[in-house]
Amino acid sequence: MSTKVCRYCYKQIRDRDELVTASNWFRVRPYHYRCFQLLEEDTSTVAGTWTPINGRVGLITVALMLALSIWMLTTDTLHSIGDLLGVLALYPVLLRVISFLFIESRLPKYIENKPHL
């Protein structure tokens, strides 16, 4: 198991229970859930916002974008523009897969009796 470091406080993330993976444009970064809340408070512009990938919101986004991309790529809706929309809708799905493969799968699910941050 490789260790992951929070990009806000630079401390080790011990398990998936305290992990939030977030994306901003084409970057995926790991954070503690508390550090991610602080990061959101510090963000002042819309262009600088970090979007959480894992969790309920990320799962709903991935499910909707996957359904949209499958629909646009398998049907003839909007012709070639629909195909382009289908490929663009795969972006959050790809981010979620990258997040799971390179960050989440390398951490244990839950560690009991761990000391507080």
GUKESE-348193 format. One line per 8 residues: their letters; for each residue x, y, z of N, C-alpha, C. Coordinates in pm, 1 decimal. Example, Ala and Ser with C-alpha at 12.3 -4.5 7.8 and 13.67 -1.06 7.14 Angstrom:
AS	1319.0/-569.0/780.0/1230.0/-450.0/780.0/1320.0/-330.0/780.0  1285.0/-225.0/708.0/1367.0/-106.0/714.0/1290.0/3.0/787.0
% end
This chain:
MSTKVCRY	83.5/-118.1/0.0/0.0/0.0/0.0/87.8/124.3/0.0  68.5/210.4/-95.4/142.6/335.0/-96.1/65.2/438.3/-15.6  137.2/532.0/40.5/72.2/634.4/119.7/31.1/750.2/30.5  -79.3/810.7/63.0/-126.8/928.6/-7.8/-120.4/1045.9/89.1  -86.0/1160.9/35.3/-68.2/1280.5/116.2/-173.4/1382.7/76.7  -235.3/1443.5/176.5/-333.5/1549.0/153.8/-264.2/1668.4/89.7  -325.7/1725.2/-12.0/-265.4/1837.1/-83.5/-290.5/1970.8/-13.3  -359.0/1969.2/99.3/-385.7/2092.1/174.2/-296.5/2101.5/297.8
CYKQIRDR	-293.1/1994.2/376.7/-214.6/1996.3/500.7/-86.1/1915.5/490.9  -67.9/1840.3/384.9/50.2/1757.3/359.4/73.9/1650.7/465.7  -34.2/1601.1/525.0/-26.6/1488.0/617.4/-77.5/1363.7/545.1  -41.5/1249.5/598.4/-78.9/1123.0/536.2/-228.9/1097.3/550.0  -290.0/1046.9/444.2/-429.5/1002.0/447.0/-424.4/853.3/477.8  -485.9/813.6/588.2/-468.3/677.1/637.0/-565.2/577.0/577.2  -688.9/616.6/550.7/-785.3/522.9/492.5/-888.1/598.2/408.8  -975.5/522.4/343.3/-1075.4/581.9/253.5/-1182.5/658.5/328.3
DELVTASN	-1194.8/632.5/458.1/-1297.1/699.2/537.9/-1270.1/849.2/548.7  -1145.4/889.9/546.2/-1111.7/1031.9/557.4/-1068.7/1092.7/424.1  -1088.5/1021.5/314.5/-1043.2/1065.4/182.8/-1153.7/1132.8/102.5  -1119.5/1245.1/40.8/-1202.4/1308.7/-60.9/-1110.9/1333.2/-179.6  -1145.7/1277.8/-293.8/-1070.7/1309.2/-415.1/-1147.8/1417.0/-489.7  -1075.7/1516.9/-535.0/-1139.3/1630.4/-600.8/-1069.6/1658.8/-733.0  -1144.6/1718.8/-824.3/-1086.9/1753.3/-954.4/-1107.5/1901.7/-982.3  -1011.2/1957.5/-1051.0/-1017.1/2094.9/-1097.7/-952.0/2095.0/-1234.3
WFRVRPYH	-1031.3/2117.4/-1335.0/-990.9/2106.7/-1473.7/-935.6/1968.2/-1500.6  -813.0/1945.4/-1525.3/-766.5/1810.5/-1558.0/-679.1/1751.5/-1447.4  -696.9/1798.3/-1324.9/-617.3/1750.7/-1212.2/-705.2/1675.8/-1113.5  -653.0/1567.9/-1056.3/-721.5/1491.5/-952.8/-629.9/1491.8/-831.3  -682.2/1537.5/-716.1/-600.7/1549.8/-596.4/-670.5/1486.5/-476.3  -593.7/1421.2/-386.3/-651.4/1366.9/-262.7/-648.7/1469.7/-149.7  -753.9/1470.6/-68.3/-765.7/1559.4/47.1/-828.0/1483.7/163.2  -800.4/1530.1/286.7/-880.3/1487.2/401.0/-1016.7/1554.9/386.8
YRCFQLLE	-1120.2/1495.2/444.6/-1251.8/1556.4/430.2/-1256.6/1692.0/500.3  -1186.1/1708.9/611.6/-1183.0/1839.0/680.3/-1104.8/1942.2/598.9  -994.0/1899.3/542.0/-912.6/1990.9/460.7/-987.8/2034.3/335.4  -1069.1/1944.5/279.9/-1147.1/1980.0/161.4/-1249.8/2087.4/195.4  -1310.5/2079.4/313.8/-1403.8/2183.4/356.2/-1333.3/2317.7/369.9  -1211.7/2317.1/425.1/-1134.4/2440.5/436.5/-1095.8/2494.9/299.2  -1062.7/2406.2/208.4/-1027.7/2447.0/72.9/-1146.1/2512.2/3.0  -1264.8/2457.2/21.8/-1384.5/2516.4/-38.1/-1412.6/2654.7/18.7
EDTSTVAG	-1386.5/2673.8/149.3/-1407.0/2804.9/210.2/-1305.8/2906.1/157.4  -1183.2/2861.4/129.0/-1078.5/2951.4/80.3/-1096.6/2990.2/-65.8  -1168.6/2909.9/-142.1/-1184.0/2934.5/-285.2/-1274.3/3055.0/-306.6  -1228.1/3148.9/-388.7/-1305.2/3271.5/-408.6/-1365.0/3283.5/-548.3  -1315.1/3209.0/-647.5/-1367.7/3220.6/-783.4/-1431.6/3090.2/-827.2  -1516.8/3100.0/-925.9/-1581.8/2981.5/-979.7/-1480.9/2895.5/-1055.3  -1386.6/2958.6/-1123.5/-1287.8/2885.7/-1202.7/-1191.2/2806.9/-1114.7  -1176.7/2846.2/-988.7/-1083.5/2778.5/-899.6/-1147.2/2674.6/-810.3
TWTPINGR	-1271.9/2640.2/-834.2/-1339.7/2546.5/-745.5/-1296.2/2403.0/-771.3  -1290.0/2326.8/-665.6/-1259.3/2184.3/-673.2/-1388.7/2107.5/-658.5  -1411.9/2010.7/-744.7/-1533.8/1930.4/-744.3/-1503.2/1792.9/-687.0  -1577.0/1748.8/-584.0/-1550.7/1615.6/-530.0/-1589.3/1507.2/-630.0  -1504.3/1406.0/-639.0/-1528.1/1296.7/-733.0/-1593.4/1178.2/-663.5  -1543.4/1143.7/-545.3/-1601.8/1030.6/-473.9/-1713.4/1080.9/-382.1  -1792.4/990.7/-332.1/-1906.0/1028.5/-249.6/-2034.6/1023.0/-329.7  -2142.2/1066.1/-267.2/-2274.0/1058.4/-331.0/-2286.0/1149.5/-453.0
VGLITVAL	-2239.2/1271.3/-439.4/-2250.4/1366.2/-550.4/-2171.1/1317.0/-670.9  -2051.7/1267.4/-646.8/-1970.1/1215.1/-755.6/-2032.4/1092.8/-820.2  -2091.1/1005.7/-738.4/-2155.1/885.1/-791.2/-2276.4/919.9/-877.4  -2356.1/1015.7/-832.2/-2473.3/1057.2/-910.5/-2428.8/1121.9/-1041.6  -2326.4/1205.4/-1036.3/-2275.1/1269.6/-1157.3/-2223.9/1166.9/-1256.8  -2148.0/1069.7/-1207.5/-2093.3/965.9/-1295.5/-2204.9/883.1/-1357.8  -2305.1/847.9/-1278.2/-2416.0/767.8/-1331.0/-2491.8/843.9/-1439.8  -2520.2/971.2/-1415.2/-2593.5/1050.3/-1514.9/-2511.2/1072.9/-1641.4
MLALSIWM	-2384.8/1102.1/-1626.7/-2299.8/1125.3/-1743.4/-2275.9/996.2/-1822.3  -2265.1/883.9/-1753.3/-2250.7/756.1/-1822.0/-2376.6/723.0/-1901.9  -2493.7/746.5/-1840.6/-2619.4/722.7/-1911.9/-2631.8/816.4/-2032.5  -2595.7/942.5/-2014.7/-2601.6/1037.8/-2125.5/-2506.3/999.1/-2238.1  -2384.8/960.0/-2203.2/-2288.9/925.0/-2308.6/-2330.3/797.3/-2382.0  -2383.2/699.4/-2309.7/-2430.0/577.0/-2376.3/-2545.6/609.6/-2469.5  -2636.9/694.2/-2423.8/-2751.2/732.0/-2506.5/-2706.2/807.4/-2632.0  -2617.4/902.6/-2614.6/-2573.0/982.4/-2729.8/-2487.7/901.2/-2827.6
LTTDTLHS	-2406.5/808.8/-2776.2/-2318.4/732.1/-2864.5/-2388.5/615.8/-2933.8  -2495.5/562.4/-2874.4/-2561.8/446.2/-2934.4/-2682.3/483.3/-3021.0  -2735.4/602.2/-3002.9/-2849.3/643.1/-3085.0/-2805.3/748.8/-3185.3  -2896.2/789.1/-3269.1/-2865.8/889.8/-3371.4/-2919.5/1026.4/-3329.6  -2929.8/1048.3/-3200.6/-2978.5/1176.1/-3149.9/-2876.2/1286.0/-3178.2  -2917.6/1391.1/-3237.9/-2835.5/1508.4/-3272.9/-2719.3/1476.0/-3367.5  -2721.1/1360.2/-3426.5/-2622.5/1316.6/-3526.9/-2478.6/1330.2/-3475.2  -2391.0/1398.4/-3544.7/-2250.0/1404.3/-3504.6/-2229.3/1492.2/-3381.1
IGDLLGVL	-2316.5/1589.1/-3358.2/-2307.3/1669.1/-3236.1/-2339.4/1582.9/-3114.5  -2432.8/1490.6/-3128.7/-2464.3/1397.1/-3020.6/-2347.2/1306.8/-2988.4  -2274.4/1264.2/-3090.9/-2155.1/1183.1/-3066.8/-2049.2/1263.0/-2991.5  -2032.3/1388.5/-3027.1/-1937.2/1474.4/-2957.5/-1980.0/1495.2/-2811.8  -2107.3/1517.4/-2789.0/-2158.2/1530.9/-2652.1/-2139.4/1402.3/-2572.4  -2157.5/1288.5/-2637.9/-2136.7/1160.0/-2571.5/-1992.4/1139.8/-2528.5  -1899.4/1180.6/-2612.2/-1757.1/1169.3/-2576.9/-1722.9/1266.7/-2464.3  -1774.5/1389.5/-2470.6/-1748.8/1486.8/-2364.4/-1811.4/1445.6/-2231.9
ALYPVLLR	-1923.6/1374.7/-2235.8/-1988.7/1329.3/-2113.0/-1909.7/1218.9/-2044.5  -1815.7/1158.3/-2114.6/-1731.5/1055.5/-2053.3/-1622.3/1113.8/-1963.9  -1602.0/1244.9/-1966.0/-1498.3/1309.0/-1886.1/-1512.4/1280.8/-1735.6  -1629.1/1303.5/-1671.5/-1638.7/1272.5/-1528.5/-1625.2/1123.2/-1498.9  -1667.1/1039.9/-1591.8/-1653.9/895.4/-1574.1/-1506.1/857.7/-1574.6  -1431.5/914.3/-1666.4/-1288.3/889.2/-1673.8/-1216.2/939.1/-1548.1  -1254.6/1056.0/-1498.2/-1195.5/1107.3/-1374.3/-1222.3/1015.1/-1256.4  -1344.0/960.3/-1248.9/-1378.7/869.6/-1139.2/-1296.5/741.9/-1147.5
VISFLFIE	-1277.9/687.5/-1266.9/-1197.8/565.6/-1284.2/-1052.6/592.5/-1245.9  -997.9/704.5/-1289.8/-860.2/740.4/-1254.1/-847.2/758.2/-1104.4  -944.1/825.0/-1042.3/-942.5/844.7/-897.7/-944.6/711.8/-823.8  -1028.7/620.2/-867.9/-1036.9/491.9/-800.0/-909.0/410.3/-818.9  -858.8/403.8/-941.0/-741.5/320.7/-968.3/-614.2/371.7/-902.1  -590.7/501.4/-907.4/-463.2/554.6/-861.6/-462.8/607.7/-719.2  -579.0/634.6/-661.6/-581.3/690.5/-526.0/-656.9/599.8/-429.2  -785.1/574.3/-456.3/-868.1/503.9/-359.8/-831.1/357.5/-341.4
SRLPKYIE	-797.9/287.2/-448.5/-770.2/143.8/-436.8/-640.5/115.6/-361.4  -554.8/215.3/-346.7/-427.6/195.7/-276.9/-436.9/224.3/-128.2  -554.8/262.8/-81.2/-575.4/289.2/60.9/-664.9/181.5/120.6  -643.9/146.9/249.3/-736.1/51.8/312.4/-873.6/115.2/330.3  -976.9/30.2/336.7/-1112.9/82.0/348.5/-1135.6/156.4/479.0  -1098.6/95.3/590.6/-1123.0/156.9/720.4/-1024.6/99.0/820.9  -967.2/184.4/901.2/-876.1/141.8/1008.6/-945.0/172.0/1140.7  -962.0/68.4/1223.4/-1025.6/89.0/1353.1/-923.8/143.4/1452.3
NKPHL	-973.3/217.0/1549.5/-895.3/272.0/1660.6/-776.8/355.5/1612.2  -793.9/433.4/1510.7/-686.6/519.3/1463.8/-689.0/649.0/1544.5  -571.7/708.4/1568.2/-568.9/834.9/1639.7/-627.2/947.1/1553.8  -679.6/1049.7/1619.3/-737.7/1162.8/1547.3/-630.5/1241.6/1476.4  -674.4/1320.2/1376.9/-579.6/1402.7/1299.9/-515.0/1502.1/1387.7
% end
